[in-house]
Amino acid sequence: MLNRNTTVEVSLETLDALIEMQSELAKVESPRVKVLLSRLIENLKSADEMELYRVCDECSKLTREGYVIESCEFYCSKECLHQHVSAEEFEKLYSDGEGDSYWTNWY
């Protein structure tokens, strides 16, 4: 039985699969699935592998690629980015690759 003391360890391959399924898992109504998902994310935040991931500041999705704004904000998609920064603002911040705002992946 899962509870708040359940420890979950996952491989990077499993984590990648969970990230791909994250949107679908979030729709599941089962409290057990929600507890498992939250425990996985909690454990990952303290794992060494977590430096390969970022949490989207808009939708909270774990991602291995996305937009960095001023080296401190992370967005997984254009949709999330544009909730906070317009395309024009991003272009100014990007500054032809010379600024601290850009798209990248953390592999």
LUMTI-87091 format. One record per residue: x, y, z of N, C-alpha, C in turn; residue in three letters; residue number from 1. Coordinates in steps of 0.1 Angstrom, whole numbers, always signed. Each point is the difference from the previous one (the first is absolute). Layout:
<rs>
r n_px->X&n_py->Y&n_pz->Z&ca_px->X&ca_py->Y&ca_pz->Z&c_px->X&c_py->Y&c_pz->Z&residu->ala&num->NUM
...
</rs>
This chain:
<rs>
r n_px->+8&n_py->-12&n_pz->+0&ca_px->-8&ca_py->+12&ca_pz->+0&c_px->+9&c_py->+12&c_pz->+0&residu->met&num->1
r n_px->-3&n_py->+10&n_pz->-8&ca_px->+7&ca_py->+12&ca_pz->-1&c_px->-4&c_py->+10&c_pz->+11&residu->leu&num->2
r n_px->+10&n_py->+6&n_pz->+6&ca_px->-4&ca_py->+11&ca_pz->+9&c_px->+11&c_py->+10&c_pz->+0&residu->asn&num->3
r n_px->-1&n_py->+10&n_pz->+8&ca_px->+10&ca_py->+11&ca_pz->-1&c_px->+14&c_py->-4&c_pz->+3&residu->arg&num->4
r n_px->+2&n_py->-11&n_pz->+6&ca_px->+14&ca_py->-5&ca_pz->+4&c_px->+5&c_py->-9&c_pz->-11&residu->asn&num->5
r n_px->-7&n_py->-3&n_pz->-10&ca_px->+4&ca_py->-9&ca_pz->-11&c_px->+12&c_py->+6&c_pz->-7&residu->thr&num->6
r n_px->+11&n_py->-7&n_pz->-2&ca_px->+11&ca_py->+5&ca_pz->-7&c_px->+0&c_py->-7&c_pz->-14&residu->thr&num->7
r n_px->+2&n_py->+8&n_pz->-10&ca_px->+0&ca_py->-5&ca_pz->-14&c_px->+13&c_py->+4&c_pz->-7&residu->val&num->8
r n_px->+7&n_py->-10&n_pz->-5&ca_px->+12&ca_py->+3&ca_pz->-8&c_px->-3&c_py->-4&c_pz->-14&residu->glu&num->9
r n_px->+4&n_py->+8&n_pz->-10&ca_px->-2&ca_py->-3&ca_pz->-14&c_px->+12&c_py->+3&c_pz->-8&residu->val&num->10
r n_px->+1&n_py->-7&n_pz->-11&ca_px->+12&ca_py->+2&ca_pz->-9&c_px->-4&c_py->+12&c_pz->-9&residu->ser&num->11
r n_px->+11&n_py->+5&n_pz->-7&ca_px->-3&ca_py->+11&ca_pz->-9&c_px->-9&c_py->-4&c_pz->-11&residu->leu&num->12
r n_px->+1&n_py->-13&n_pz->-5&ca_px->-9&ca_py->-4&ca_pz->-10&c_px->-15&c_py->+0&c_pz->+5&residu->glu&num->13
r n_px->-2&n_py->-4&n_pz->+12&ca_px->-13&ca_py->+0&ca_pz->+6&c_px->-5&c_py->+14&c_pz->+1&residu->thr&num->14
r n_px->+9&n_py->+9&n_pz->+5&ca_px->-4&ca_py->+14&ca_pz->+1&c_px->-4&c_py->+6&c_pz->-13&residu->leu&num->15
r n_px->+8&n_py->-3&n_pz->-11&ca_px->-4&ca_py->+5&ca_pz->-13&c_px->-14&c_py->-4&c_pz->-4&residu->asp&num->16
r n_px->-2&n_py->-13&n_pz->+2&ca_px->-14&ca_py->-5&ca_pz->-3&c_px->-11&c_py->+7&c_pz->+8&residu->ala&num->17
r n_px->+3&n_py->+2&n_pz->+13&ca_px->-10&ca_py->+7&ca_pz->+8&c_px->-2&c_py->+14&c_pz->-5&residu->leu&num->18
r n_px->+10&n_py->+7&n_pz->-4&ca_px->-1&ca_py->+13&ca_pz->-5&c_px->-9&c_py->+0&c_pz->-12&residu->ile&num->19
r n_px->+2&n_py->-9&n_pz->-9&ca_px->-8&ca_py->-1&ca_pz->-12&c_px->-15&c_py->-3&c_pz->+4&residu->glu&num->20
r n_px->-2&n_py->-7&n_pz->+10&ca_px->-14&ca_py->-4&ca_pz->+4&c_px->-6&c_py->+10&c_pz->+10&residu->met&num->21
r n_px->+8&n_py->+10&n_pz->+5&ca_px->-4&ca_py->+8&ca_pz->+11&c_px->-14&c_py->+7&c_pz->-2&residu->gln&num->22
r n_px->-3&n_py->+5&n_pz->-12&ca_px->-13&ca_py->+6&ca_pz->-3&c_px->-11&c_py->-10&c_pz->+2&residu->ser&num->23
r n_px->+2&n_py->-12&n_pz->-5&ca_px->-11&ca_py->-10&ca_pz->+1&c_px->-1&c_py->-4&c_pz->+15&residu->glu&num->24
r n_px->+11&n_py->-2&n_pz->+7&ca_px->-1&ca_py->-4&ca_pz->+14&c_px->-7&c_py->+10&c_pz->+9&residu->leu&num->25
r n_px->+2&n_py->+13&n_pz->-4&ca_px->-7&ca_py->+11&ca_pz->+8&c_px->-15&c_py->-1&c_pz->-1&residu->ala&num->26
r n_px->-5&n_py->-6&n_pz->-11&ca_px->-15&ca_py->-1&ca_pz->-1&c_px->-6&c_py->-12&c_pz->+8&residu->lys&num->27
r n_px->+8&n_py->-9&n_pz->+4&ca_px->-5&ca_py->-11&ca_pz->+8&c_px->-6&c_py->+4&c_pz->+13&residu->val&num->28
r n_px->-11&n_py->-5&n_pz->+3&ca_px->-7&ca_py->+4&ca_pz->+12&c_px->+4&c_py->-8&c_pz->+13&residu->glu&num->29
r n_px->+8&n_py->-10&n_pz->-2&ca_px->+3&ca_py->-9&ca_pz->+11&c_px->+10&c_py->+7&c_pz->+10&residu->ser&num->30
r n_px->-4&n_py->+1&n_pz->+12&ca_px->+9&ca_py->+6&ca_pz->+10&c_px->+13&c_py->-7&c_pz->+1&residu->pro&num->31
r n_px->+0&n_py->-13&n_pz->-2&ca_px->+12&ca_py->-8&ca_pz->+1&c_px->+10&c_py->+4&c_pz->-11&residu->arg&num->32
r n_px->-5&n_py->+2&n_pz->-12&ca_px->+9&ca_py->+4&ca_pz->-11&c_px->+5&c_py->+14&c_pz->+3&residu->val&num->33
r n_px->-8&n_py->+9&n_pz->+5&ca_px->+4&ca_py->+14&ca_pz->+3&c_px->+11&c_py->+0&c_pz->+11&residu->lys&num->34
r n_px->-2&n_py->-9&n_pz->+10&ca_px->+10&ca_py->-1&ca_pz->+11&c_px->+13&c_py->-5&c_pz->-6&residu->val&num->35
r n_px->+0&n_py->-10&n_pz->-8&ca_px->+12&ca_py->-5&ca_pz->-6&c_px->+7&c_py->+10&c_pz->-9&residu->leu&num->36
r n_px->-8&n_py->+7&n_pz->-8&ca_px->+6&ca_py->+10&ca_pz->-9&c_px->+7&c_py->+11&c_pz->+9&residu->leu&num->37
r n_px->-7&n_py->+5&n_pz->+10&ca_px->+6&ca_py->+11&ca_pz->+8&c_px->+12&c_py->-5&c_pz->+8&residu->ser&num->38
r n_px->+0&n_py->-13&n_pz->+4&ca_px->+12&ca_py->-6&ca_pz->+7&c_px->+12&c_py->-1&c_pz->-10&residu->arg&num->39
r n_px->-3&n_py->-4&n_pz->-12&ca_px->+11&ca_py->-1&ca_pz->-10&c_px->+6&c_py->+14&c_pz->-2&residu->leu&num->40
r n_px->-8&n_py->+10&n_pz->-2&ca_px->+5&ca_py->+13&ca_pz->-2&c_px->+8&c_py->+5&c_pz->+12&residu->ile&num->41
r n_px->-5&n_py->-2&n_pz->+12&ca_px->+7&ca_py->+4&ca_pz->+12&c_px->+14&c_py->-7&c_pz->+1&residu->glu&num->42
r n_px->+0&n_py->-13&n_pz->-3&ca_px->+13&ca_py->-7&ca_pz->+1&c_px->+9&c_py->+5&c_pz->-11&residu->asn&num->43
r n_px->-5&n_py->+3&n_pz->-12&ca_px->+9&ca_py->+4&ca_pz->-11&c_px->+6&c_py->+14&c_pz->+3&residu->leu&num->44
r n_px->-7&n_py->+8&n_pz->+7&ca_px->+5&ca_py->+14&ca_pz->+3&c_px->+13&c_py->-1&c_pz->+8&residu->lys&num->45
r n_px->+2&n_py->-11&n_pz->+8&ca_px->+12&ca_py->-1&ca_pz->+7&c_px->+10&c_py->-10&c_pz->-6&residu->ser&num->46
r n_px->-3&n_py->-5&n_pz->-11&ca_px->+9&ca_py->-10&ca_pz->-7&c_px->+10&c_py->+8&c_pz->-8&residu->ala&num->47
r n_px->+12&n_py->-7&n_pz->-2&ca_px->+11&ca_py->+6&ca_pz->-8&c_px->-5&c_py->+2&c_pz->-14&residu->asp&num->48
r n_px->-8&n_py->-9&n_pz->-6&ca_px->-5&ca_py->+1&ca_pz->-13&c_px->-9&c_py->+12&c_pz->-3&residu->glu&num->49
r n_px->-5&n_py->+6&n_pz->+11&ca_px->-9&ca_py->+11&ca_pz->-2&c_px->+6&c_py->+12&c_pz->-7&residu->met&num->50
r n_px->+13&n_py->+1&n_pz->+0&ca_px->+6&ca_py->+11&ca_pz->-7&c_px->-2&c_py->-1&c_pz->-15&residu->glu&num->51
r n_px->-4&n_py->-12&n_pz->-5&ca_px->-3&ca_py->-2&ca_pz->-14&c_px->-14&c_py->+5&c_pz->-3&residu->leu&num->52
r n_px->-8&n_py->+4&n_pz->+10&ca_px->-14&ca_py->+4&ca_pz->-2&c_px->-3&c_py->+14&c_pz->+6&residu->tyr&num->53
r n_px->-10&n_py->+6&n_pz->-5&ca_px->-5&ca_py->+12&ca_pz->+6&c_px->-15&c_py->-1&c_pz->+2&residu->arg&num->54
r n_px->-5&n_py->+8&n_pz->+9&ca_px->-15&ca_py->+0&ca_pz->+2&c_px->-5&c_py->+13&c_pz->-7&residu->val&num->55
r n_px->-10&n_py->-2&n_pz->-9&ca_px->-5&ca_py->+12&ca_pz->-6&c_px->-7&c_py->+9&c_pz->+10&residu->cys&num->56
r n_px->+4&n_py->+13&n_pz->-1&ca_px->-5&ca_py->+10&ca_pz->+9&c_px->-15&c_py->+3&c_pz->-2&residu->asp&num->57
r n_px->-5&n_py->-4&n_pz->-11&ca_px->-15&ca_py->+2&ca_pz->-4&c_px->-8&c_py->-12&c_pz->+4&residu->glu&num->58
r n_px->+3&n_py->-12&n_pz->-5&ca_px->-9&ca_py->-11&ca_pz->+1&c_px->+6&c_py->-11&c_pz->+10&residu->cys&num->59
r n_px->+12&n_py->+2&n_pz->+5&ca_px->+6&ca_py->-9&ca_pz->+10&c_px->+4&c_py->-13&c_pz->-6&residu->ser&num->60
r n_px->+0&n_py->-2&n_pz->-13&ca_px->+4&ca_py->-12&ca_pz->-7&c_px->+16&c_py->-1&c_pz->+1&residu->lys&num->61
r n_px->+4&n_py->-13&n_pz->+3&ca_px->+15&ca_py->-3&ca_pz->-1&c_px->+3&c_py->+0&c_pz->-15&residu->leu&num->62
r n_px->+12&n_py->+6&n_pz->-3&ca_px->+4&ca_py->+0&ca_pz->-14&c_px->+15&c_py->-1&c_pz->-1&residu->thr&num->63
r n_px->+4&n_py->-5&n_pz->-12&ca_px->+15&ca_py->-1&ca_pz->-2&c_px->+4&c_py->+10&c_pz->-11&residu->arg&num->64
r n_px->-10&n_py->+9&n_pz->-4&ca_px->+3&ca_py->+10&ca_pz->-10&c_px->-10&c_py->+11&c_pz->+1&residu->glu&num->65
r n_px->+4&n_py->+12&n_pz->-4&ca_px->-9&ca_py->+11&ca_pz->+1&c_px->+7&c_py->+14&c_pz->+0&residu->gly&num->66
r n_px->-8&n_py->+10&n_pz->+4&ca_px->+5&ca_py->+13&ca_pz->+0&c_px->+5&c_py->+5&c_pz->+13&residu->tyr&num->67
r n_px->+11&n_py->+7&n_pz->+0&ca_px->+6&ca_py->+6&ca_pz->+12&c_px->-1&c_py->+15&c_pz->-1&residu->val&num->68
r n_px->-5&n_py->+6&n_pz->+10&ca_px->-2&ca_py->+15&ca_pz->-1&c_px->+9&c_py->+6&c_pz->+11&residu->ile&num->69
r n_px->+9&n_py->+8&n_pz->-4&ca_px->+9&ca_py->+7&ca_pz->+9&c_px->+7&c_py->-10&c_pz->+10&residu->glu&num->70
r n_px->+3&n_py->-12&n_pz->-4&ca_px->+6&ca_py->-10&ca_pz->+8&c_px->-7&c_py->-4&c_pz->+12&residu->ser&num->71
r n_px->-13&n_py->+4&n_pz->+2&ca_px->-6&ca_py->-4&ca_pz->+12&c_px->-15&c_py->-5&c_pz->-1&residu->cys&num->72
r n_px->-6&n_py->+2&n_pz->-12&ca_px->-13&ca_py->-5&ca_pz->-2&c_px->+1&c_py->-11&c_pz->-11&residu->glu&num->73
r n_px->-9&n_py->-10&n_pz->+1&ca_px->+1&ca_py->-12&ca_pz->-9&c_px->-14&c_py->-2&c_pz->-5&residu->phe&num->74
r n_px->-2&n_py->-2&n_pz->-13&ca_px->-13&ca_py->-3&ca_pz->-7&c_px->+2&c_py->-12&c_pz->-9&residu->tyr&num->75
r n_px->-9&n_py->-9&n_pz->+0&ca_px->+1&ca_py->-12&ca_pz->-8&c_px->-4&c_py->+1&c_pz->-14&residu->cys&num->76
r n_px->-8&n_py->+11&n_pz->-3&ca_px->-5&ca_py->+1&ca_pz->-14&c_px->-2&c_py->+15&c_pz->-3&residu->ser&num->77
r n_px->-3&n_py->+3&n_pz->-13&ca_px->-3&ca_py->+14&ca_pz->-4&c_px->-13&c_py->+4&c_pz->+7&residu->lys&num->78
r n_px->-9&n_py->-9&n_pz->+1&ca_px->-13&ca_py->+3&ca_pz->+7&c_px->+2&c_py->+5&c_pz->+14&residu->glu&num->79
r n_px->+8&n_py->-7&n_pz->+7&ca_px->+3&ca_py->+4&ca_pz->+14&c_px->+8&c_py->+13&c_pz->+1&residu->cys&num->80
r n_px->+10&n_py->+1&n_pz->-9&ca_px->+9&ca_py->+12&ca_pz->-1&c_px->-9&c_py->+12&c_pz->-2&residu->leu&num->81
r n_px->-9&n_py->-1&n_pz->-10&ca_px->-8&ca_py->+12&ca_pz->-4&c_px->-10&c_py->+4&c_pz->+10&residu->his&num->82
r n_px->-2&n_py->-8&n_pz->+11&ca_px->-9&ca_py->+4&ca_pz->+11&c_px->+7&c_py->+11&c_pz->+8&residu->gln&num->83
r n_px->+13&n_py->+1&n_pz->-2&ca_px->+8&ca_py->+10&ca_pz->+8&c_px->+8&c_py->+9&c_pz->-8&residu->his&num->84
r n_px->+4&n_py->-4&n_pz->-12&ca_px->+9&ca_py->+8&ca_pz->-8&c_px->-5&c_py->-1&c_pz->-14&residu->val&num->85
r n_px->-2&n_py->+12&n_pz->-7&ca_px->-5&ca_py->+0&ca_pz->-13&c_px->+11&c_py->-4&c_pz->-10&residu->ser&num->86
r n_px->-3&n_py->-4&n_pz->-12&ca_px->+10&ca_py->-4&ca_pz->-10&c_px->+10&c_py->+12&c_pz->-2&residu->ala&num->87
r n_px->-5&n_py->+12&n_pz->+0&ca_px->+8&ca_py->+12&ca_pz->-2&c_px->+10&c_py->+2&c_pz->+11&residu->glu&num->88
r n_px->-6&n_py->-2&n_pz->+13&ca_px->+9&ca_py->+2&ca_pz->+11&c_px->+11&c_py->-11&c_pz->+1&residu->glu&num->89
r n_px->-4&n_py->-13&n_pz->-4&ca_px->+10&ca_py->-10&ca_pz->+0&c_px->+11&c_py->+3&c_pz->-10&residu->phe&num->90
r n_px->-4&n_py->+5&n_pz->-12&ca_px->+11&ca_py->+3&ca_pz->-10&c_px->+9&c_py->+11&c_pz->+5&residu->glu&num->91
r n_px->-5&n_py->+10&n_pz->+8&ca_px->+9&ca_py->+10&ca_pz->+6&c_px->+9&c_py->-7&c_pz->+10&residu->lys&num->92
r n_px->-6&n_py->-8&n_pz->+9&ca_px->+8&ca_py->-7&ca_pz->+10&c_px->+10&c_py->-9&c_pz->-6&residu->leu&num->93
r n_px->-3&n_py->-7&n_pz->-11&ca_px->+9&ca_py->-10&ca_pz->-7&c_px->+12&c_py->+8&c_pz->-5&residu->tyr&num->94
r n_px->-3&n_py->+11&n_pz->-6&ca_px->+11&ca_py->+9&ca_pz->-5&c_px->+10&c_py->-7&c_pz->-9&residu->ser&num->95
r n_px->-6&n_py->-7&n_pz->-10&ca_px->+9&ca_py->-7&ca_pz->-10&c_px->+9&c_py->-10&c_pz->+7&residu->asp&num->96
r n_px->-4&n_py->-6&n_pz->+10&ca_px->+8&ca_py->-10&ca_pz->+7&c_px->+10&c_py->+5&c_pz->+10&residu->gly&num->97
r n_px->+0&n_py->+13&n_pz->+2&ca_px->+9&ca_py->+7&ca_pz->+9&c_px->-6&c_py->+2&c_pz->+14&residu->glu&num->98
r n_px->-13&n_py->-2&n_pz->+1&ca_px->-6&ca_py->+3&ca_pz->+13&c_px->-1&c_py->-13&c_pz->+9&residu->gly&num->99
r n_px->-6&n_py->+2&n_pz->+11&ca_px->-2&ca_py->-11&ca_pz->+10&c_px->-14&c_py->-7&c_pz->-2&residu->asp&num->100
r n_px->-6&n_py->+2&n_pz->-11&ca_px->-13&ca_py->-7&ca_pz->-3&c_px->+2&c_py->-8&c_pz->-13&residu->ser&num->101
r n_px->-4&n_py->-12&n_pz->+1&ca_px->+2&ca_py->-9&ca_pz->-12&c_px->-8&c_py->-13&c_pz->+2&residu->tyr&num->102
r n_px->+0&n_py->-8&n_pz->-11&ca_px->-6&ca_py->-13&ca_pz->+0&c_px->+12&c_py->-10&c_pz->+1&residu->trp&num->103
r n_px->-2&n_py->-11&n_pz->+8&ca_px->+11&ca_py->-10&ca_pz->+2&c_px->-6&c_py->-13&c_pz->+4&residu->thr&num->104
r n_px->+9&n_py->-10&n_pz->+1&ca_px->-3&ca_py->-13&ca_pz->+6&c_px->+10&c_py->-3&c_pz->+10&residu->asn&num->105
r n_px->-4&n_py->-8&n_pz->+10&ca_px->+9&ca_py->-3&ca_pz->+11&c_px->+3&c_py->-15&c_pz->+0&residu->trp&num->106
r n_px->+7&n_py->-4&n_pz->-11&ca_px->+3&ca_py->-15&ca_pz->-1&c_px->+14&c_py->-2&c_pz->+4&residu->tyr&num->107
</rs>
